[in-house]
């Protein structure tokens, strides 16, 4: 793949897409590790929680080291997670945790050069606050780097159609190619 310059006029968001398990979160974690050496980054990367080799949930880790459980197969049904807690597949989703994460990102991004959000997917979009925060961030001048579901989803599909968003398909490129493209500095963008 001969990548065109990544950070250029009229593109403010770079979103990695690919099937579940293709390495989107790993790629964003690698990008964040390198980008934060020279740029103020704010956001979160989502990691699988595994027990005995089986995926049992997901946690988000923020750029300042906070961890939040956002979904799990065994969220206890009690006052905090009543039987009406939304589910995606076999995972019960903590919508409040996702809302809190998105509120934290929007509060912290005032001095940021790069916002990282992993992932814009069905689970995260159960939070109206998350969707509002993503729309606000995409309309801001801050460079947005994240991942987005490959599966059909109304909110995600609307984002994918935006003229200021560049999709990077992990099934068509290697993670090294994409990380290399993303590491072009924000100062390299045409304004």
N, C-alpha and C positions, 0 to 999 in steps of 0.2 A: 504494500500500500504506500503510495506516495502522498503523505498528508499535506493538505494545503495549510497555510498558516492558521492556527487555531483561533487565536484571539484577534478578531478583526471587527471592523465597523458593522453595526447592526446585529451583532450576536452578543448577548449578555449571559446566556446560560448554555452550559455544556452538560448533557445528560447521557449517561451510559445506560444502555438497555441490553437485555439478553435474557435467556430463560433462567428460571430459578436454579441456583447452584452453579451458575456459569462463572462466578467470581467477581461480580459487580462490587460487593462490599470490600473484598480483599483489594481490588484495584483502587477504590477510593481511600482505603486506609493507607496504601502505599503512596498515593498522591499526597494525602494530607501530611504524612510523615516528612516528605520532602518539601512541600510547599510552605509548611510552617517554619522552616529554617530561615526564610527571608520575607514572609508575608504574614500579616495578622489574619488568621483563619478562625472562623466561628462556625459551629454546627455540630453534627453528630454522624457517627457511623454505626450501623446496626450489625450485631454479631449473633450468630446462632448460639443457642445454649444446647449442649449435647450431654446426654447421660447414657452410659453403656452403649455408645456408638449410635444412638438414636437422637434426632433433633427433637427437643422438648419445648423449645421456646425461642424468644428473641429478646435481646437487650440492646439498648442504645447507649453508646458511650460518647459523651460530649467532648469538645475540644479542651475543656478544663478538667476532664477526668471524672465527671459525674457519671454514674451508671443508673439506668432506669429499665426495669423490666417492662416491656411493652406488650408481650403476649406469651402465653404458655398453655400447655395442654392441661396443667393441673392447678390453675388458679383456683384457690379455695372458694367455694360458694358460701359466702357469708355476707355481712352488711356491706363490706367493701366491694365485693364482686357478686351481686345477686344473680339468680338464675337467668335474668334478662341481659346479662353481660353479653355484648355482641361477640360473635365468633366468625372467624375466617378459616374455612376448612376445619381442622381439629383444634385450632388455637383459640382460646378465649383472649380477647383483646382489652387491654387497659387503656380505654380511650382518654381518660383523664391524664395518664402519663404522657401520651402522645400530645395532648393539648398543652401540657406544661412544658414539654420539650420545645414545641414550636413557639410558645410565648417567650421562653428563655432565648431562643435564637434571635427573634425579632428585637428583643431588648438589647442583646449583646452586639448586634451587627453594626451599630453606629460608627465604630472605629475600624471595622473590618475591611479588608481588601478582598477577601474571598469567603463565601458562605458555602458550606458543605452540607448537603442533606441526602441521607441514605435511608430511606428510599421513598419515592412517591409511588405508593402502591395502594391496593385495596384496603389493607389493614390500617395504614396511616390515614387514609381518606375517610375513615369512619369518624374522624375528628373534624368538625366544621372549623375549629380554630386552626388546625393544621392547614386545611385548604385555603383559608383566608391568609394565613402567614405566607404560604408558598406564592399565592397571587401577588401579595405585597412585595415579596422579595424579588420576584421575577420582573416587577415593574420598577424596581430600584436600580440605581447605577452600579451596585455592587456586583462583582463577578460571582455567578452562581454555578457551582459544580455539584452534580449529584447523580443519583440513579433513578430510573423510572421503570415501572413495570412494562413488560413487553405484551402482557395480556391486555385485551380490551377493557377499558374502564373510562367512563365518561369524562371525569376530571383530568385524568392522565392523558387521554386522547386529545383533549382540548389544548393541553400544554404542548404536546408533540406537534401540533399544527401551527404553533406560534412561529412567526417569521424571525423572531430574535432568539430562537432555541436551535441548537445544533445537537442532533442525536448521533451517538457513537455506538454502533452495534458491536458488542463484545463477541458475537458469533462470527463477525467478518474481520475483526482485527485482533491482534494479540494484546494482552494486558500491557506488555512493555511498549508497544506502539502508542496505545492510548495514553498511558502515563507520560510518555515522552512528549506527546502533543499538549497535554494539559499543563506541563511544567513551563510552557512559554509564559513569561512573566506578565502580570497584569499591565505593566507599563508598556508592553509591546502592542497593546490594542490601539487602533486608530480611534481618535475621539472626534 
